[in-house]
Amino acid sequence: MFNRQTFAIRLKQLRKQNNVSMQKLAEALNLKSKAAISQFENCVNLPSLDTLVALADFFDVSIDFLLGRTDNPKSHKL
């Protein structure tokens, strides 16, 4: 089952592990501002499906990992 909190935690961890600012990530995803990333990381808002796919592609992880359905970030490469 999808857990909003897990998504927020994993997104923040991935961003920090890859040393990417909220602003840089927002720009890479063609979002209007870093506020969108902040809202995702603070469980205020959820990304659209297109943005979710873009996040998974940007960090080279599976959508299932982002959503907490698996603990294997590379499950999309099996």
Summary of the structure (lengths in Angstrom):
residues: 78
radius of gyration: 11.4
end to end distance: 21.0
largest distance: 34.1
contacts: 200
relative contact order: 0.18
helix: 60%
strand: 0%
